[in-house]
Amino acid sequence: MEYNKIGKWGLEISELSLGSWLTLGNQISYDQTKQIFIEAFKNGINFFDTAEVYASGIAESILGEVLKQFRREDIVVSTKIFWGGKGPNKKGLSKKRIYEGTLASLKRLQLDYVDIMYCHRPDPETPLEETLFGIDYLLKNGYILYWGTSQWESDRIDLAHILCKEMNIMPPIVEQPIYNMFSREKVEDEFKDLYQKYGMGTTIFSPLASGLLTGKYQKGIPENSRLDKFKSIKESLEKNGMFNKSTFNKIEKLIEISKDIETSINKLAIAWILKNKNVSSVILGVSKLEQLYDNLEAVSVKEKLDESVMKEIEKILSEK
């Protein structure tokens, strides 16, 4: 396991990390969660990601219990603030929302601070200056050590950096976007200037394209699989033009490449992301120990992706 700095910043996180979306509080019990997180840590993972909205706060509460197994200085913990519930002041990035949301998250996590707080979505209804004043308060009072964005557009992140400089506020150090073999534009093109101008890093979610890049949906949707349980994910894939014959044909060819280098398509897909120098960490979502062990092997697969293999993959992905 390698450890990467987040962009130009000093904080070091494991190249593979563990998330809690759709797993903690939804798919796995506390005992299973504890076992998975302990094994992840034993295998070098030091970065754990969650959000206030995951399972309506339950994911944070479960994670808080699990994190008691570790010394605080040995782990990096992040959460995300935007959706805190129904009613006035329960959504968005106002100063009140950020402050109350972060303190509620810390209470559920049973922590004095989180290492990174992400603004989970942009909030066009709140002045960006107000959001930054709220973040500055959290930073100066030690509730968060760094902050970042998730699913923001590059121009808004750029504006945040400009305003932070004017207001003498610590800027965002990281963006958390979707990035995988079928979703590439933001990380590879749109954010290019952000890496160069501001030294930002990225923590990636959905590395397997909601499971498409495991190959298990090639012949339909298995019962009790993620796409079977969460219909909205399948609808999103269809909307984005990813759940179709063209995609499945490409996956078949990628499966062949993975066989040629003696691995599996999911490990190939994760290793491919790790080859991107602007990726700080890839967030894994696992519900079984077997899945964790399997995904961890992507670290060694990375070395097999030489220039010729990468070109072969690119040829497949660029097919019309």
C-alpha positions, 0 to 999 in steps of 0.5 A: 500500500502506498500513501499519497499526499493530497495534491501539494498538501502535507496530509498523507492518505492510503491509495485505497480507502474505505467508504460507507455509502450504501453499506453501513446501516444498509447492507452490513451489520455492526459486527461485519463492519467492524471486521471489515474496517479492522482488516482494511487497517491491517492491510494499510488503509488509513483513510475512512470516508462517510457523510451525514446523509448516508443512511440518514446519519446511521452510517456515521454512528456505526463508523463512530463505534468502529473507529474506537478500535484505532488510535486517532492519530493513525487514521484519517476521517472525512465526512460530507455536509449538505443534506441534514434532513427535512425542514428549513436550514436542514439543507445546503451550505449556509453558515448555520447548516455547516456549523450544525451539520458538522457538530452533529456529525462529530457527535455521531462519529464520537470524534473531536474533529474530522480531518476533512469536511467536504461540501457535498454539493455546490449550493447556488442559493447561498453566497459562496462567501457565507459558506467560506465564513462558516468553513473558516469558523470550523477550521479556526475552532479545530472542528475540521483540519482541512476541507474539500468539495464533492461534485462541484464544477471547476469554475466554482472551485476556482472561485472558491480559491480566489475568494479564500485568498482574498478573505485569508481563508484556507482553500479547498485541498481536495475534490471528491468526484466520480471517476472510472473507465466510463466517467472520465471528463471531470478528472482528466479534463475539467479539473486539469487547471485545478491541479496545476494552479492550486495543487488540489488532489482527488479522492475518487468514488464509484471506481467500478461504475456502480458494479458494471466493472465487476462484470457481474451484470453482463448477463442481467441483474442478479437478485440482491445485487446493488442494481437490484436493490437500488433501482435509482442507480440503474436509472442513473446509469441508463440516463448517462448512457452507460447501461447499454450494449456498447458498454457491455461490449467494452467490458467483455474486451476489458475482461479479456485484457484482465485475463491476459495479465492474470487478474480480474476486471474489477482489479484492472479497473481500480489499478487503472485509476491508481495510475493517474497521478492526480488521484490521491485515493480510490474509495472502495465500497465493500460489503464482504471481507472477500470483496475487500481482500479482492480489491486490495490486490489492485495495488499489485496489479498496478505494476502490470499496467505498462504502456502497452496495456494502457494503450490497449485499454485506451483503444477499447474505451475510445471506441465509438 
